[in-house]
Amino acid sequence: MARSRPRRTNPAQRPRVIVLATGGTIAGAQARGPRRGYRSAILPVDALVAAAPGIHSLARLETEQVASIGSQDMGEAVWRAVASRVQRAQANPSIAGVVVTHGTDTMEETAYFLNLVLKGAKPVVLVGAMRPATAISADGPMNLYNAVATAADPRAWGRGVLVVANDEIHYAREVSKTNTTLIGTFRSTQRGLAGLVSAGRIHFYGAPVRRQTRGGTFSLPPRAALPRVDVVYAHAGMGPELIEAAARAGARGIVIAGVGNGNLAAPALAAAAAAAKAGIAVVRSSRTGGGIVERNVEVDDDANGLIAAVELNPQKARILLMLGLTRTRDPMELQRLFYSH
Ligand code: GLU
């Protein structure tokens, strides 16, 4: 196991790290008085940095507020803004790495999007928090500290986009939010952690396995909007209606959060096959939260023209399908992307 690097005492020698902020609970504040709850995306990025004692000993930090939103409102416009800003930072030889603060709800989607479209090897670390900045035992300051340490570490080069939270380092492809409130919400159940980071001391584990960043198929697509891809959640006795509604709404792709191994009830399967026949890319993922959806197990993908999500959960299958559809509509070519990315 590789040991973490020593801190540099001479400020001029510290690596330069850019912190791009987008909002989320890490920038959230609780209302004073009797009202319950909190609002995310309230505090500016400089307040987040100021709340993490000692963070300037890790790196020379520069901050930029790219957006101020809860990540449930994240979408193509902010993805593009963040991706373009990261690309510029990666192209600048004097910058060591980039941190992106982000709400946890859809962090895995932004992380996976960036992981697929960025080409640089320089570290890009997404970080969030489960507790607002004003909460007792807010987790944001330590998460941010650890994220900066990770982005400043040359051993993070070439690992693609990372997510740091709760002393863990996750690969963008593997990580998922699994709990509504626990600070240990992020898990990489399939292939495990990228590493651990404790008070800035880092231990990296195995390398990422699938194609990504400069080894991947994609780059940031030109300004035409990404195609519409809807996620439809399956249940016992599912009917055809929601799949038909997605097709009518203009979806070019549909991801089914299927039961078990990406299964769906007979009427829903008939609707999925009809959508595929009409030229819509239909991907079978699973609502279980783990495991592999393989081709042609209980569902005949060959006969129905369907695509198996393999290891990707529905929300990540949606990202890969959106990008894949900018290249091809052929189900078997899209299937190859799901086996390789
Ligand atoms: N819904 C908010 C968001 O994703 C809060 C969740 C969080 O950041 O932990 O931005």
Residues whose N, C-alpha, C, O or C-beta is under 5 A from the ligand:
A	BS01	LIG	G24 T25 I26 S40 I69 G70 S71 Q72 H102 G103 T104 D105 T106 G128 A129 M130
